[in-house]
Amino acid sequence: MENEKLNKGDMVLVKWYGQCQRTINDARFAYVSECYLNDVETCTLGFMVAEDDRAIVLTPNIHKYSEHSQDYMVEGIFTIPKSMVIEVKKLS
């Protein structure tokens, strides 16, 4: 991964290994590492919500909560395990 500092709200492109090879019903009862069983490169584009030493959390949509608020709402949150990440590129 690049050493560039990523901030909440940055648009990023994450290249990572793995597609979930289980149905949703099977996957929800499995450990995360059991869901990612192949080495297919996947690209995911989104806005950075959070990042720690184990995962990157993205969202495709950010909505302003109200006209007078500084708060924002997100939907469609997507978590990518850091152990599967190949590269992260900041686009904004």
N, C-alpha and C positions, 0 to 999 in steps of 0.2 A: 504494500500500500504506500501511497505517497505520504510524505511527511507534512503536507500542508494542513494547517489547522482548519477543521470543519466546525461550523457554527450551526446552531438551530436555525432552520429556515433556508439553508444553502441548498441549491439544486445540485444533486450528485448523480453520477452514473456509476453503479456498482457492478463489476464483473465478478461472478462467483461460480463455484462448482456446485452442481447438484440440482436436480429437480425432484420433487416429492414423488416417490414411486408407489405410494399407497393411496388408497381412497381416503377421503376426508374422515370417514367413520373409523377406519383402521388407524390412520395417522394420529388422531387425537388420543389414542390409548398407548402410543409408542413414545419412546424417548426421541428427542429431536434428531440425534445422530442416526437413529434407525430409519428415519424418513428419507434421508439424503444418501442414496445408495449408488449413484453413478457419478461420472466425471464430465457431465455435459456442461459446457460453459453457458451461463445464463446472464443476461444483462437486465438490470432493473434500474429504472429511472424514477427519482422521486425527491421530495424535500426532506432534509435531515430533521428528524424529531429528537433523537437521542443516540448516544454512542457510549459504550463502555468497553471493557476489555473482553467481553464475551459476545457482543452483538452490535449491529447497526440497525436502527429503527427508522424506516422511511414511511412517508405518506404521499399519495398522489395529489391530494387536495388539502388546501388550507383555506379556511373560511374565517372572515372577521366576525366575531361574536355579535357585535352590534355597532351602530354608527358611532357611538360615543365611547366605546370600550377599546382598550389596548389589548384585550384578550383575543385569542384566535382559537378556533376549533379545527380539529383534524378528523379525517375519516379514512377508512381503508388502510389502517396501519399494517405494515409489513416488516417482519423481523428477519434479518439475515445473520446466521451464525458467523462470527469472525473467523472461525476455523475453516470456513468454506470460501472466504473472500480472496480473490486474485488481485483485484485492483479497484481503487476508488478514485474517481475523477470529479473534481469540483467544477461545475458548469456555470455557476453564478458568481 
